[in-house]
């Protein structure tokens, strides 16, 4: 499942052109599957819409089909790159008359026929190579996207007439308002619990800092996923109060109160099909794992905060050191936890779509923990996007070091960060995914306000000047976080 960083570029070549989207009305979606014979699976999709019109893009330059009925077990998720050699131009003029795709049994993952011509799109599949067993009801709407070079034809079948194990039938679906989001955007921040701040400061102005956090979330394009560490009981109601109003959509809070002091939280634009906290060595630190039903497919999110000096990070991995840590050569508590995180990603991430591992790892590049993660094929997206490594002299590219037990650092416009220990690591898309996996760097070339860079990396830009109360708080945390903008078109 692991890809080298160079594969991100290679994957991008066939389908990475800026897409021209055409939402189209769905006429029929019929999916069938026997629970006893895979040979009896079939699919037929018909879209009829005036938006399906010449000039037609050339599918021999790259084409893919994605159909999604959800990310949960038993729900249909198909991603198929269509063989360029099996397309033929209708009446010899593909640009004006359209294209046909034919592949005899067993087809391309079961797809035997595709027709794209004026007003009509048809997809037919059958047989055991078609991957949908329909072992559970599907999420509605069931979406379908045919991507050809720089164009996407998109249908969404809601109001399904039948939606049961083994059978889905939908008709007369209007064109969706837009094609599905083709980016995965993520922001991560350790928000500072403030438990060691003077009582009179109310957690080092916790409420002001959380207000500033959500201003940064909005300014960063309202990422699909926001992962947070050091979430205390006192922070939960402050976070909850802004989930419905900070962005044009409501965030869902994925959170299981585990230690009430230094918990991990995931805010997601899209629903989760699984949410699971997994304890790490010594049973205080943990990884929060969620699988999201994202438009690009099932997306695994792993977020954690590894041990600090306050809970024995540098103590020897003792007589109870787990076998996986011993085998990897971990010498300390935190090193063992790093091994466990890398192994958990390997174990849980069993789909071709990308995954992210985020958080405060309390270790910089070149450390044993960092080596475990990149050694398992995870990509340090901040560096991969061409950003500069941390400069302690001026704080550029750094994410930690600011005073965290009083307001001196939080109310100062000076960075005071000296190390980079917070990351958004990426598991690149694997074989079978139609995601191109292109990183949008700090320049935000796609103009969506999200980028791959430091998150909340400058003093409060929303209410200058910042400083000591009653002025606005300068920083949302003693940390600066990381952002990811991953393109899948």
ROTI-315876 format. One record per residue (C-alpha): residue in three letters; x, y, z. Coordinates in nm, 2 decimals, padded with zeros to 4 digits. Each point is the difference from the previous one (the first is absolute). Example, Ala and Ser with C-alpha at 12.3 -4.5 7.8 and 13.67 -1.06 7.14 Angstrom:
BEGIN
res/x/y/z
ala/01.23/-00.45/00.78
ser/00.14/00.34/-00.07
This chain:
BEGIN
res/x/y/z
unk/00.00/00.00/00.00
unk/00.29/00.24/00.05
unk/00.13/00.23/-00.27
unk/00.32/00.20/-00.01
unk/-00.03/00.37/-00.03
unk/00.10/-00.01/-00.36
unk/-00.32/-00.20/-00.07
unk/-00.21/00.31/00.08
unk/00.13/00.16/-00.31
unk/-00.03/-00.31/-00.21
unk/-00.36/-00.05/00.11
unk/-00.09/00.35/-00.09
unk/00.08/-00.02/-00.37
unk/-00.30/-00.17/-00.16
unk/-00.29/00.19/00.17
unk/00.14/00.30/00.18
unk/-00.11/00.27/-00.24
unk/-00.24/00.26/00.14
unk/-00.34/-00.15/-00.04
unk/-00.30/00.14/-00.18
unk/-00.30/-00.13/00.20
unk/-00.33/-00.10/-00.15
unk/-00.26/-00.10/00.26
unk/-00.26/-00.22/-00.19
unk/-00.34/-00.14/00.07
unk/-00.01/-00.37/00.07
unk/-00.26/-00.21/-00.18
unk/00.06/-00.34/00.15
unk/00.23/-00.17/00.25
unk/-00.04/-00.37/00.04
unk/00.24/-00.20/00.22
unk/-00.04/-00.37/00.08
unk/00.20/-00.26/00.19
unk/-00.06/-00.35/00.12
unk/00.14/-00.08/00.35
unk/00.08/-00.35/-00.12
unk/00.14/00.04/-00.35
unk/00.23/00.29/-00.10
unk/-00.07/-00.08/-00.37
unk/-00.35/00.14/00.04
unk/00.12/00.36/00.08
unk/-00.10/00.27/-00.25
unk/-00.03/00.37/-00.04
unk/-00.17/00.23/-00.25
unk/00.02/00.38/00.02
unk/-00.18/00.23/-00.25
unk/00.02/00.38/00.00
unk/-00.20/00.21/-00.24
unk/00.08/00.37/-00.01
unk/00.05/00.28/-00.25
unk/00.32/00.08/00.19
unk/00.15/-00.31/-00.16
unk/00.10/00.17/-00.32
unk/00.27/00.04/-00.26
unk/00.28/00.07/-00.01
unk/00.09/-00.31/00.19
unk/00.34/-00.05/00.17
unk/00.22/-00.28/-00.12
unk/-00.01/-00.30/00.24
unk/00.31/-00.16/-00.16
unk/00.19/00.27/00.19
unk/-00.12/-00.13/00.33
unk/-00.34/-00.09/00.14
unk/-00.13/-00.14/00.33
unk/-00.33/-00.09/00.16
unk/-00.08/00.04/00.37
unk/-00.33/-00.12/00.15
unk/-00.07/00.04/00.38
unk/-00.28/-00.12/00.22
unk/00.20/00.07/00.31
unk/00.32/-00.10/00.19
unk/-00.15/-00.25/00.25
unk/00.04/-00.38/-00.03
unk/-00.23/-00.13/-00.27
unk/-00.05/00.33/-00.17
unk/00.10/00.04/-00.37
unk/00.32/00.19/-00.07
unk/00.14/-00.05/-00.35
unk/00.31/00.18/-00.15
unk/00.09/-00.12/-00.34
unk/00.26/00.14/-00.25
unk/-00.14/-00.09/-00.34
unk/00.24/-00.15/-00.26
unk/00.08/00.27/-00.26
unk/00.03/-00.27/-00.27
unk/-00.36/-00.11/00.04
unk/-00.16/00.33/-00.11
unk/-00.12/00.07/-00.35
unk/-00.14/00.31/-00.16
unk/-00.37/-00.02/-00.10
unk/-00.02/00.03/-00.38
unk/00.37/00.08/00.00
unk/-00.06/00.34/00.16
unk/00.04/-00.01/00.38
unk/00.02/00.37/00.05
unk/-00.34/00.06/-00.15
unk/-00.18/-00.34/00.01
unk/00.13/-00.15/00.32
unk/00.18/-00.31/00.12
unk/-00.06/-00.37/00.07
unk/00.19/-00.22/00.24
unk/-00.02/-00.38/-00.04
unk/00.18/-00.26/00.20
unk/-00.11/-00.37/-00.03
unk/-00.03/-00.22/00.31
unk/00.12/00.04/00.26
unk/00.01/00.37/-00.09
unk/00.20/00.27/00.18
unk/-00.09/-00.08/00.36
unk/-00.32/-00.13/-00.15
unk/-00.07/00.31/-00.22
unk/-00.10/-00.13/-00.34
unk/-00.14/00.30/-00.17
unk/00.00/00.38/00.02
unk/-00.17/00.23/-00.25
unk/00.04/00.38/00.00
unk/-00.19/00.19/-00.27
unk/-00.22/00.30/-00.03
unk/-00.25/00.00/00.29
unk/00.08/-00.35/00.12
unk/00.25/-00.17/00.23
unk/-00.03/-00.38/00.05
unk/00.22/-00.23/00.22
unk/-00.06/-00.38/00.02
unk/00.19/-00.25/00.21
unk/-00.06/-00.36/00.11
unk/00.18/-00.30/00.14
unk/00.22/-00.09/00.29
unk/00.26/00.27/-00.10
unk/-00.25/00.27/00.09
unk/00.10/00.07/00.36
unk/-00.34/00.09/00.16
unk/-00.15/-00.28/00.21
unk/-00.28/00.24/00.13
unk/00.02/-00.18/00.34
unk/-00.15/00.31/00.17
unk/-00.24/00.28/-00.10
unk/00.17/00.28/-00.18
unk/00.06/00.36/00.11
unk/-00.23/00.24/-00.19
unk/00.05/00.16/-00.24
unk/00.21/-00.25/-00.19
unk/00.24/00.20/-00.20
unk/00.17/-00.07/-00.33
unk/00.28/00.19/-00.18
unk/00.14/-00.07/-00.34
unk/00.32/00.20/-00.03
unk/00.16/00.04/-00.35
unk/00.31/00.20/-00.03
unk/-00.11/00.35/00.12
unk/-00.37/-00.07/00.03
unk/-00.23/-00.16/00.26
unk/-00.35/-00.12/-00.06
unk/-00.17/-00.04/00.34
unk/-00.33/-00.15/00.11
unk/-00.16/-00.05/00.35
unk/-00.28/-00.25/00.05
unk/-00.21/00.10/00.30
unk/-00.36/-00.10/00.08
unk/00.10/-00.36/-00.08
unk/-00.30/-00.23/-00.07
unk/00.17/-00.31/00.14
unk/00.30/00.00/00.23
unk/00.05/-00.33/00.17
unk/00.26/-00.28/00.02
unk/00.06/-00.12/-00.36
unk/-00.22/00.26/-00.18
unk/00.01/00.37/-00.07
unk/-00.24/00.17/-00.25
unk/-00.03/00.37/-00.06
unk/-00.16/00.20/-00.28
unk/-00.04/00.36/-00.11
unk/00.26/00.17/00.22
unk/00.05/00.37/-00.07
unk/00.35/00.13/-00.07
unk/00.19/00.07/00.32
unk/00.09/00.36/00.08
unk/00.36/-00.08/-00.05
unk/00.24/-00.28/-00.06
unk/00.16/-00.16/00.32
unk/00.29/00.18/00.16
unk/00.32/-00.14/-00.15
unk/00.24/00.13/00.27
unk/00.08/-00.13/00.34
unk/00.08/00.30/00.23
unk/00.12/-00.04/00.36
unk/00.12/00.23/00.28
unk/00.16/-00.12/00.32
unk/00.08/00.19/00.33
unk/00.08/-00.08/00.36
unk/-00.23/00.25/00.16
unk/00.17/00.02/00.34
unk/-00.21/-00.12/00.29
unk/00.12/00.29/00.22
unk/-00.03/-00.21/00.32
unk/00.33/00.14/00.13
unk/-00.08/00.36/-00.07
unk/-00.07/00.24/00.29
unk/-00.36/-00.05/00.11
unk/-00.09/00.37/-00.06
unk/00.09/-00.04/-00.37
unk/-00.28/-00.27/-00.04
unk/00.23/-00.24/-00.18
unk/00.21/00.27/-00.16
unk/-00.30/00.17/-00.16
unk/-00.14/-00.34/-00.12
unk/-00.32/00.15/-00.13
unk/00.18/00.27/-00.20
unk/00.24/-00.25/-00.14
unk/-00.28/-00.23/-00.12
unk/-00.17/00.29/-00.16
unk/00.32/00.08/-00.19
unk/00.04/-00.37/-00.09
unk/-00.33/00.01/-00.19
unk/00.09/00.32/-00.17
unk/00.31/-00.18/-00.13
unk/-00.22/-00.30/-00.10
unk/-00.22/00.23/-00.21
unk/00.30/00.19/-00.15
unk/00.15/-00.34/-00.10
unk/-00.30/-00.08/-00.22
unk/-00.19/-00.20/00.26
unk/00.20/-00.32/-00.03
unk/-00.18/-00.33/-00.04
unk/00.17/-00.13/00.31
unk/00.14/00.18/00.31
unk/00.19/-00.20/00.25
unk/00.07/00.13/00.35
unk/00.21/-00.11/00.29
unk/00.01/00.10/00.37
unk/-00.38/00.02/00.01
unk/-00.11/00.04/00.36
unk/-00.34/-00.02/00.15
unk/00.00/00.38/00.03
unk/00.06/00.03/-00.38
unk/-00.28/-00.23/-00.12
unk/-00.30/00.23/00.05
unk/00.20/00.29/-00.15
unk/00.07/-00.21/-00.31
unk/-00.35/-00.14/-00.02
unk/-00.15/00.35/00.00
unk/00.17/00.09/-00.33
unk/-00.04/-00.32/-00.21
unk/-00.33/00.11/-00.17
unk/00.10/00.36/-00.08
unk/00.37/00.03/-00.07
unk/-00.03/-00.12/-00.36
unk/-00.27/-00.03/-00.27
unk/-00.05/-00.36/00.11
unk/-00.02/-00.15/00.35
unk/00.29/-00.20/00.14
unk/-00.07/-00.33/00.16
unk/00.20/-00.05/00.32
unk/00.17/-00.34/00.02
unk/00.11/-00.04/00.36
unk/00.00/-00.26/00.27
unk/00.09/00.14/00.34
unk/00.30/-00.21/00.10
unk/00.21/00.18/00.26
unk/-00.18/00.34/00.02
unk/00.33/00.19/00.01
unk/00.18/-00.06/-00.32
unk/-00.25/-00.15/-00.24
unk/00.00/-00.02/-00.38
unk/-00.29/00.13/-00.20
unk/-00.09/-00.01/-00.37
unk/-00.23/00.25/-00.16
unk/-00.13/-00.13/-00.33
unk/-00.21/00.15/-00.28
unk/-00.10/-00.35/-00.11
unk/-00.15/-00.29/00.20
unk/00.21/-00.26/00.17
unk/-00.07/-00.37/-00.04
unk/00.23/-00.10/00.28
unk/00.16/00.18/00.29
unk/00.24/-00.18/00.23
unk/00.25/00.11/00.27
unk/00.30/-00.24/00.01
unk/00.21/00.02/00.32
unk/00.38/00.02/-00.04
unk/00.27/-00.13/00.24
unk/-00.06/00.09/00.36
unk/-00.38/00.05/-00.07
unk/-00.02/00.38/00.03
unk/00.09/00.12/-00.35
unk/-00.21/-00.14/-00.30
unk/-00.08/00.03/-00.36
unk/-00.35/00.11/-00.11
unk/-00.08/-00.18/-00.32
unk/-00.30/00.09/-00.22
unk/-00.10/-00.12/-00.34
unk/-00.18/00.28/-00.19
unk/-00.25/-00.03/-00.28
unk/00.18/00.26/-00.21
unk/-00.09/00.08/-00.36
unk/00.34/-00.14/-00.11
unk/-00.08/-00.33/00.17
unk/00.06/-00.15/00.35
unk/00.26/00.23/00.17
unk/00.18/-00.12/00.31
unk/00.10/00.26/00.25
unk/00.24/-00.08/00.28
unk/00.07/00.27/00.26
unk/00.22/-00.02/00.31
unk/00.21/00.19/00.26
unk/00.30/-00.21/00.10
unk/00.14/00.01/00.36
unk/00.18/00.31/00.13
unk/00.24/00.03/00.29
unk/-00.29/00.04/00.24
unk/-00.11/-00.36/-00.06
unk/00.34/-00.17/-00.04
unk/00.07/00.03/-00.37
unk/00.37/-00.06/00.04
unk/-00.03/-00.29/00.25
unk/00.13/-00.33/-00.11
unk/-00.25/-00.23/-00.17
unk/-00.01/-00.23/00.29
unk/-00.05/-00.37/00.08
unk/-00.35/00.03/-00.14
unk/00.12/00.15/-00.33
unk/-00.23/-00.14/-00.28
unk/00.16/-00.25/-00.23
unk/-00.06/00.23/-00.30
unk/00.21/00.27/00.17
unk/00.28/-00.23/00.09
unk/00.01/-00.13/-00.36
unk/00.03/00.35/-00.14
unk/00.27/00.10/00.24
unk/-00.20/00.25/00.21
unk/00.20/00.11/00.31
unk/-00.25/00.24/00.17
unk/-00.37/00.04/00.07
unk/-00.05/00.25/-00.28
unk/00.20/-00.20/-00.25
unk/-00.22/-00.30/00.08
unk/-00.31/00.21/-00.06
unk/00.14/00.11/-00.33
unk/00.05/-00.36/-00.11
unk/-00.36/-00.07/00.11
unk/-00.14/00.29/-00.20
unk/00.18/-00.11/-00.32
unk/-00.12/-00.36/00.05
unk/-00.36/00.11/00.07
unk/-00.01/00.19/-00.33
unk/00.13/-00.31/-00.18
unk/-00.26/-00.21/00.17
unk/-00.31/00.21/-00.04
unk/00.06/00.17/-00.33
unk/-00.11/-00.27/-00.24
unk/-00.15/00.20/-00.29
unk/00.16/00.17/-00.30
unk/-00.11/00.35/00.08
unk/00.24/00.23/00.19
unk/00.02/00.02/00.38
unk/00.15/00.26/00.24
unk/00.18/-00.03/00.33
unk/00.01/00.32/00.19
unk/00.09/00.15/00.33
unk/00.26/00.11/00.25
unk/00.27/-00.28/-00.02
unk/00.24/00.19/00.23
unk/00.29/-00.10/-00.22
unk/00.17/00.18/-00.29
unk/00.12/-00.12/-00.34
unk/00.29/-00.24/00.04
unk/-00.13/-00.15/00.32
unk/-00.07/-00.37/00.05
unk/-00.38/00.07/00.01
unk/00.01/00.20/-00.32
unk/00.21/-00.27/-00.17
unk/-00.27/-00.26/00.10
unk/-00.27/00.19/-00.18
unk/00.18/00.09/-00.32
unk/00.16/-00.35/00.01
unk/-00.36/-00.14/-00.03
unk/-00.06/00.22/-00.31
unk/-00.17/00.30/00.16
unk/00.09/00.33/-00.17
unk/00.08/00.31/00.20
unk/-00.23/00.22/-00.20
unk/00.15/00.33/00.12
unk/00.34/-00.08/-00.14
unk/-00.14/-00.18/-00.31
unk/-00.18/00.32/-00.10
unk/00.33/00.19/-00.01
unk/-00.03/00.19/00.33
unk/00.31/00.10/00.19
unk/00.12/-00.20/00.30
unk/-00.04/00.16/00.34
unk/00.23/00.30/00.07
unk/00.03/00.04/00.38
unk/00.16/00.35/-00.06
unk/-00.33/00.15/-00.12
unk/-00.26/-00.28/00.06
unk/-00.08/-00.04/-00.37
unk/-00.11/-00.36/-00.07
unk/00.01/-00.08/00.38
unk/-00.31/-00.13/00.19
unk/00.11/-00.01/00.37
unk/00.20/00.18/00.27
unk/-00.23/00.28/00.11
unk/-00.06/00.05/00.37
unk/-00.30/-00.22/00.11
unk/-00.04/00.06/00.37
unk/-00.08/00.38/-00.01
unk/-00.11/00.26/-00.25
unk/00.34/00.14/-00.08
unk/00.04/-00.19/-00.33
unk/-00.37/-00.01/-00.10
unk/-00.04/00.38/00.03
unk/00.33/00.08/-00.18
unk/-00.01/00.05/-00.38
unk/00.35/-00.16/-00.01
unk/00.00/-00.36/-00.11
unk/00.23/-00.15/00.26
unk/-00.04/-00.34/-00.16
unk/00.33/-00.20/-00.03
unk/-00.08/-00.35/-00.12
unk/-00.23/-00.19/-00.24
unk/-00.18/-00.28/00.17
unk/-00.36/00.02/-00.14
unk/-00.08/-00.17/-00.33
unk/-00.26/-00.10/-00.25
unk/00.15/-00.32/-00.14
unk/-00.15/-00.15/-00.31
unk/-00.05/-00.36/-00.11
unk/-00.01/00.06/-00.38
unk/-00.27/-00.15/-00.22
unk/00.09/-00.36/-00.09
unk/-00.06/-00.21/-00.31
unk/-00.37/-00.01/-00.08
unk/-00.07/00.36/00.11
unk/-00.09/00.26/-00.26
unk/00.12/00.27/00.23
unk/00.29/00.19/-00.16
unk/00.15/00.09/00.33
unk/00.14/00.34/-00.08
unk/00.11/00.24/00.28
unk/-00.11/00.36/-00.02
unk/00.29/00.19/00.15
unk/00.01/00.31/00.21
unk/-00.09/00.22/-00.29
unk/-00.35/-00.14/-00.02
unk/00.00/-00.04/-00.38
unk/-00.36/-00.13/-00.01
unk/-00.13/00.31/00.19
unk/-00.21/-00.18/00.26
unk/00.19/00.16/00.30
unk/00.13/-00.34/00.11
unk/00.36/-00.09/-00.06
unk/00.28/-00.23/00.12
unk/00.18/00.22/00.25
unk/00.02/00.10/00.36
unk/-00.35/00.06/00.16
unk/-00.05/00.32/00.21
unk/00.36/00.10/-00.06
unk/-00.02/00.38/00.04
unk/-00.13/00.21/00.29
unk/-00.37/00.07/00.00
unk/-00.07/00.16/-00.34
unk/-00.37/00.05/00.07
unk/00.01/00.26/00.27
unk/00.33/00.19/00.00
unk/00.16/00.11/00.22
unk/00.02/-00.30/00.22
unk/00.15/-00.02/00.35
unk/-00.09/00.00/00.37
unk/-00.37/00.02/00.09
unk/-00.21/00.20/-00.09
unk/00.17/-00.04/-00.34
unk/-00.07/-00.31/-00.21
unk/00.20/-00.31/00.07
unk/00.29/-00.05/-00.23
unk/00.01/-00.38/-00.04
unk/-00.26/-00.27/00.04
unk/00.26/-00.23/00.17
unk/00.36/-00.04/00.10
unk/00.02/-00.21/-00.31
unk/-00.03/00.08/-00.37
unk/-00.16/-00.28/-00.20
unk/00.02/-00.15/-00.35
unk/-00.24/00.01/-00.30
unk/-00.05/-00.23/-00.29
unk/-00.17/00.06/-00.34
unk/00.01/-00.32/-00.21
unk/-00.15/00.01/-00.35
unk/-00.16/-00.32/-00.14
unk/-00.10/00.11/-00.34
